Each structure stands twice: as C-alpha cells, then as structure tokens.
Amino acid sequence: MSSAPQYLTLLNPKQLEAVKSIEGPNLVLAGAGTGKTRVLTTRVAYILDQNAAQPSQILCVTFTNKAAREMGERIQSLIPNRFDKMPWMGTFHSLGAKIIRNHAEAIGLKSSFTILDKDDQIALIKQILKSESLDQSQISPKYVQAKIDSWKNKALNPNDINSQHLDSFIDDKVANIYKIYQSRLFNINCLDFGDLLLQCINLFKIEDIHKRYSNNFKFILVDEYQDTNAAQYIWLKMLASHHRNICCVGDDDQSIYSWRGAQADNMLKFEKENPSTKTIKLEQNYRSTNNILKSASSLISHNEMRLGKELYSKQGDGNKINIHLTNSSGDEASLIAKEILKYSKDQPNFDEMAVLVRATFQTREIEESLIKYSVPYRIIGGIRFYERAEIKDSISYLRLVYEKQDDVAFERALLVPKRGIGDKSFGKIISLAKDKSLSLFKAAQALAGSDELPKKAKASLEVFIHLIERCTLMTSSKKFNDILKILLDESGYMEMLKNDKNINALSKIENIKELILAMDDYASIEEFLEHISLVSAVDTTSNDTKVSLMTLHAAKGLEYEFVFLPGWEEGLFPHQRTIDESGTKGIEEERRLAYVGITRAKKILNISTSLTRRFQNNWMPSLQSRFIDELDEDFIKNINHISEHTDPFNNNFDEYNQDDSFVMKKPKFIGSNKYISSNYDKSSSFKTVMEIEAEENVRDINEDIMLSIGQKVEHEKFGIGTVKHVDGTKVHVDFDAHGVKKLISNFLNPC
C-alpha cells in the first residue's frame, strides 16, 4: 500500500480532514490565520492526485487575481509532475467573462464584447440621461450606477424590478433607465461588472449550457465565501447542482462588506440548504499570540449571528493588548509615531507595522505626526494605476480602434484633448445615433460627410475618424502598443501633456510610457483589456519598507507584527451612521470589523481612545467604544496618558506614564444606540460625536443622498427646510428659521 503524499504530513488534523473530505457539500470555517489557503491548494492537489478529476473539471473561485495566481503556484509546487494549468481558477468576474465569451451569441452579444468599469458606466448613464432629457441635478448618474449595480448583484434583470426593489421615490425612474441602459450595453457590445455574473445566470437558464458546465465541474472550491453576494450565491448553486461536490471556505466572523452587497447569511444558511453538509472548523491560528486571539474571541462572542469557533495558538500567550487612553486625537497620533520608533529599534522593518483606521478622516493627524517624527509610511488604497485619467484616456483610443461600437470609449477619446468639437456638435452626434439606432462612431461618420456641423468641428471630426480608421487597418500588422503610440501622437494627446505647465504633466507622460511597456506582457488586446478591467486593488504591491496606513476594510487578509488601532470611540467605532442605518446588524458588522483589526496583529497590538477628537477645528468630547468594554480584562493592559492635572482639551503630549490601575469610563447608553458622556457637562460648547456626524460623512465608501426639489429635509443645526435647487450633491434648502442655505446632501436627512 503506497504511503500518503508528503504534502499531507504538513497539515494539522483539522486541515487534513478538510483536505480529504472531497465528496458532497463541505463548509470549512477557517478562522483568521488558520491556513485556509493551504487547505484549498492542498485539497486541489489531493483531488488530482487521487485521479478524482482532471484540472479542467475543477472550478476554483477566488476574490482576487493575485490569490488565484498564488494558489496556482502553490498547487504546482505540491504536485509538479501532475499539474500544468487550472483553466477554471480565478475570480467570479474573470470566470464569468470566460463563460460568456464562449456563448455570447446566445444572449445577443459578440464574443469580442468590452467590459466597462465604473467610470465608463457613469459616462454611458450620462449619455442616456441627456438623450432622455432627464436632469442630472435631479437624478445623479452615480446613484443610477450604484442602484443598477445593486440590482445586478441581486441577479435582477430590468424586467425583474418591481415595487419591492424600489427604495426611494426616484427608483421607478431609475428602473426605466436600467432598461434603456441594458439595451444600450448590448447595442454597443459591452457589459459591465455586474453583467459578468448576471448574464452567466441568464445563460444557465438555457438547459444545454447549464448542463454543459454543471456536469463538467466535478468539484467546486470557493474562497472567502462569507463575502459572496446574491448573484454569486445563485451562480455557484447552479454550477454545483449536478455533482454537489462544493467546498466553501470562509469565516463568518470576517464578513465586513455588506455595503458591497455581501450577504453574511450565505454562510449561515449553507448547512440548512445542504442537509448533508460536513462542517469542519479550523481553529489553530499560525499568525498571532494567544492574548491577541483570546481578546478577539471575547469581542466577537457578543455577536449572535455567527456559527461559532474559538481560535488558539501554540506560539504562547505573548504580550497583553495595550489599551491607551490619550488626551486628544493629536496626542493619540503622537503616541502612534513614538511607539513605531520605539518598536523600530528592535524591528527595523517598517513593513511589519500598520495603522488601521475606521474612517479616512483619521489619517490627517496621523500622517502629520508620522512626518513630524520622520516615520516612512504609505497610504494603502490610493488611486490605482489603471484608474488614472491619462491611462483611461489612452486606453479609450485603443478600445475604439478595436471596437467601433464602444460609445463610452468614443466619447472619451473624441473630447480629450479638445479639438474644436463643442457640446452642440457632440449633441448632434448623440441625437443622430439615437434617432437612427447607430453607434456614436457611425453617427459621427455620417455627420462628417454632411453640412450639419460647423466647418471647424466637421474638419476636426474628419481627422479624428480618419486616424481611428487608419489605425484599425494596422491591427493585423502592428503590435497594439505601437498602435497606441501612433494614436496618442497623432491625436494631439501627448502634445497636450507636453504643453501642460502643471507639475503633474511629467508624471502623466511617465505613466503613459509605463502603460505602453506593460502591454508587452500580453498576447492580444483582448487579453490586455480584460486584465485591466478585472485587476484588483489588493494586487498592487511595493517593495519599499514603510509603515502601512489604511482603513480596516482595506486591511482584511493582511498581517503585521505590530498593529495600531486608533479611534475606538462611540460614534466613530462602532460608526454611528452604520448603527443608525442598520441597527443590531450594523453593530454586529462593526464588531466583525473590529475582530478583523485585532487579528491582523501577530505580536503587538495597540488600541487607543481619546477624551477629545479634533475635527474641522471643532473639539468633540469622546467616549470609549463599547468594543473596549467587551474585551476580556485578563488579556489587556490599560495605559493612561492623562495626568491628574491635565486639561483634557489641551493638546500637549508628554512621555506617558503606565498605570495598570487605570480603569476607563464605560458608556452610558440611552436606548439601543444613543449615549451620553459622563466626562462632560451637557451644557458644554464642544460638539458631540453625533453633531459632527451630522456635518461630515466619514464612511469609507461615500454614497450620494438623492434629494428632489420640493422635498422636506432636516439638518442638525438649521432644522426643517424645503429643497429649492439640486446640483449633484450640492443642495439649496430654504429653512423655516434660517432662510436659504447651500449644503452638501450628505448632511441632510429626508423627512
């Protein structure tokens, strides 16, 4: 009898069970740092080693392209003689795109369809609003895009929308725009990200196509299952309907993306919908010390909606979690910088240090402090390379050469740089395209051969069309990056940048050069365009040694030796807006976010809270987060940075004293989510957390609040008023007691 493969000996008993249990539905609850990637990759290797399936019969779904690449490399290292390539390993969207390209004609598309990103979607929506004579100040293109995306994430086609899916008074208009938008997408041979699953689901309603894929995939493995939305859930369910050998790996305690459409209950209902499910809990953590893990467990145990597990480590207890009470947010920022410098004496690699904030506004003071103390840092989550304006402009030229029906690319390429084609001339192109059911390029060709346009606009349009047509003829003989060079040179785009006296112009030129170099890595324009459409934010890396500064949402999946979690105060964390919008569910998701933050730390964890926080030159009294109170006192060390005679509103910071007897004040709650501070008198002139929240949106992902003329609204300071004018997010409101004020819509609540 042959011995077990060597790679199985590297697993702990629970990991081994998860790897070898390949039949039927399996749910693997993989706590933070418990080796879920090892389980997934080893499971694939084991399936192949057992001759249970061929590589093409295994569907392995990840949430990032980087994760898919790493998994492929690890499988290759486990079974180098049996593994070549996993054709069906990738993200939901990349796999969906592949399936649709195989059967595009079945849903009325050509296989060369283009994938639009968010900016492209908004541009197309603006075209529709204009052609339908709808006022963008009344119906925000961003809101329309977000609403359509939300419906697609729920696997809803335009004809599926009914009253239960309409959340606001303008959603009936948005539903009609959705129908036009979807029709336009198909007319120009484009799909957006939501379509990459929605259209797959539509394809699977065709019995032959559904059978082809559900019969083919003998084994399905899904990473980060807790982050799946409704469309992803349906997609997986349809693909697993025949063999039912589906293994979902994830952690319900790390479900933090409800604002993206993720449904935590997909994981909670898995066992109910699959009665024969085998559930395996991975609880041995290889990342953190026991004090960190036990603190995380004590916190998350306060959530009711969870399957439950208890993490442990064989790395010893380690240091207790430091809970710092500081005088102010400025002191807190200074504390972070000084602690980083202290740790750097023993650990000079700044890459092993991170500061994780709940809201982006917190970073200002922290950045200033890091600069003051000469601490190198990077902000994670800035503008990505392919989202830069000059890159999107360049690619729009290339897209138009390869797909003349791409109206979004046409508009961007035509209007940048300015070439004497104004709003009126462009409006005529749009009108003709609508009246004759033409692409914008075809409409432009027709107008260029007529006398409908002014001479200057007509001449410019003819030159532009000739350039695109001439480059199209080159596609069979020239590399597509060489074609891009011609496009940018002859269109005047590079000249525009060279003549731009702005200091950023040089970096834009360098970025375009980098883009052209990057194209050498791709065999075809289709492959390149699909890559940049699907590339994920977490795929970006840097080799510089710097402290990482980011939001808690951006930190998921990462780990550091030393972690700082500032701003653990009521109203900030848990975030008041989340509580107000989602109640108990919101609090539980905020607690999961705190759990994610804690479990990023491997050795040292610092949590801090301030008596006061300065924001927009206003001081607001703060109260420690309920999450601090929920941490088991056996695993924490309280450190007081407030001397007995210190004025809590004085922003001077001196070396702190460590006082183990310090006990933080606990919040006094009014109802479910309101609270008062026992530190300050209610007559204080300082603003409270909720007053600040009424004036500033500090949520990680901003969403426009849609208001209409005549609507009654309420402002924390000015009271009740009537909307008189809407200009995007800027609103003119006539308040009963204060007259007309110009405000941002996020600061108003509909009555």
Stockholm file with secondary structure:
# STOCKHOLM 1.0

chainA/1-751         MSSAPQYLTLLNPKQLEAVKSIEGPNLVLAGAGTGKTRVLTTRVAYILDQNAAQPSQILCVTFTNKAAREMGERIQSLIPNRFDKMPWMGTFHSLGAKIIRNHAEAIGLKSSFTILDKDDQIALIKQILKSESLDQSQISPKYVQAKIDSWKNKALNPNDINSQHLDSFIDDKVANIYKIYQSRLFNINCLDFGDLLLQCINLFKIEDIHKRYSNNFKFILVDEYQDTNAAQYIWLKMLASHHRNICCVGDDDQSIYSWRGAQADNMLKFEKENPSTKTIKLEQNYRSTNNILKSASSLISHNEMRLGKELYSKQGDGNKINIHLTNSSGDEASLIAKEILKYSKDQPNFDEMAVLVRATFQTREIEESLIKYSVPYRIIGGIRFYERAEIKDSISYLRLVYEKQDDVAFERALLVPKRGIGDKSFGKIISLAKDKSLSLFKAAQALAGSDELPKKAKASLEVFIHLIERCTLMTSSKKFNDILKILLDESGYMEMLKNDKNINALSKIENIKELILAMDDYASIEEFLEHISLVSAVDTTSNDTKVSLMTLHAAKGLEYEFVFLPGWEEGLFPHQRTIDESGTKGIEEERRLAYVGITRAKKILNISTSLTRRFQNNWMPSLQSRFIDELDEDFIKNINHISEHTDPFNNNFDEYNQDDSFVMKKPKFIGSNKYISSNYDKSSSFKTVMEIEAEENVRDINEDIMLSIGQKVEHEKFGIGTVKHVDGTKVHVDFDAHGVKKLISNFLNPC
#=GR chainA/1-751 SS CCCCCGGGGGSCHHHHHHHHCCSSCEEEEECTTSCHHHHHHHHHHHHHHTTSCCGGGEEEEESSHHHHHHHHHHHHHHSTTTCSCCTTEEEHHHHHHHHHHHSGGGGTCCTTCEEECHHHHHHHHHHHHHHTTCCTTTSCHHHHHHHHHHHHHTTCCGGGCCGGGCCSTTHHHHHHHHHHHHHHHHHTTEEETTHHHHHHHHHHTSHHHHHHHHHHCSEEEESSGGGCCHHHHHHHHHHTTTTCCEEEEECGGGCCCGGGTCCTHHHHTHHHHSTTCEEEEECBCSSSCHHHHHHHHHHHTTCSSSCCCCCBCSSCCCCCEEEEEEEEHHHHHHHHHHHHHHHHTTCCCGGGEEEEESSGGGHHHHHHHHHHTTCCEEETTCCCGGGSHHHHHHHHHHHHHHCTTCHHHHHHHHHSSCCSCCHHHHHHHHHHHHHHTCCHHHHHHHHHTSSSSCHHHHHHHHHHHHHHHHHHHGGGTSCHHHHHHHHHHHTTHHHHHHHCCSTHHHHHHHHHHHHHHHGGGCSSHHHHHHHHHHCCGGGCCCCSCCEEEEEHHHHTTCCEEEEEECCCBTBBTTBHHHHHHHHHHHHHHHHHHHHHHHTTEEEEEEEEEEEEEEETTEEEECCBCHHHHTSCGGGEEEEECCCTTCCTTCCCCCCCCCCTTCCCCCCEEETTTEEECSSSCTTCSSCCHHHHHTTCCCCSSCCCCCCCTTCEEEETTTEEEEEEEEETTEEEEEETTTEEEEEEGGGCEEC
#=GC SS_cons         CCCCCGGGGGSCHHHHHHHHCCSSCEEEEECTTSCHHHHHHHHHHHHHHTTSCCGGGEEEEESSHHHHHHHHHHHHHHSTTTCSCCTTEEEHHHHHHHHHHHSGGGGTCCTTCEEECHHHHHHHHHHHHHHTTCCTTTSCHHHHHHHHHHHHHTTCCGGGCCGGGCCSTTHHHHHHHHHHHHHHHHHTTEEETTHHHHHHHHHHTSHHHHHHHHHHCSEEEESSGGGCCHHHHHHHHHHTTTTCCEEEEECGGGCCCGGGTCCTHHHHTHHHHSTTCEEEEECBCSSSCHHHHHHHHHHHTTCSSSCCCCCBCSSCCCCCEEEEEEEEHHHHHHHHHHHHHHHHTTCCCGGGEEEEESSGGGHHHHHHHHHHTTCCEEETTCCCGGGSHHHHHHHHHHHHHHCTTCHHHHHHHHHSSCCSCCHHHHHHHHHHHHHHTCCHHHHHHHHHTSSSSCHHHHHHHHHHHHHHHHHHHGGGTSCHHHHHHHHHHHTTHHHHHHHCCSTHHHHHHHHHHHHHHHGGGCSSHHHHHHHHHHCCGGGCCCCSCCEEEEEHHHHTTCCEEEEEECCCBTBBTTBHHHHHHHHHHHHHHHHHHHHHHHTTEEEEEEEEEEEEEEETTEEEECCBCHHHHTSCGGGEEEEECCCTTCCTTCCCCCCCCCCTTCCCCCCEEETTTEEECSSSCTTCSSCCHHHHHTTCCCCSSCCCCCCCTTCEEEETTTEEEEEEEEETTEEEEEETTTEEEEEEGGGCEEC
//
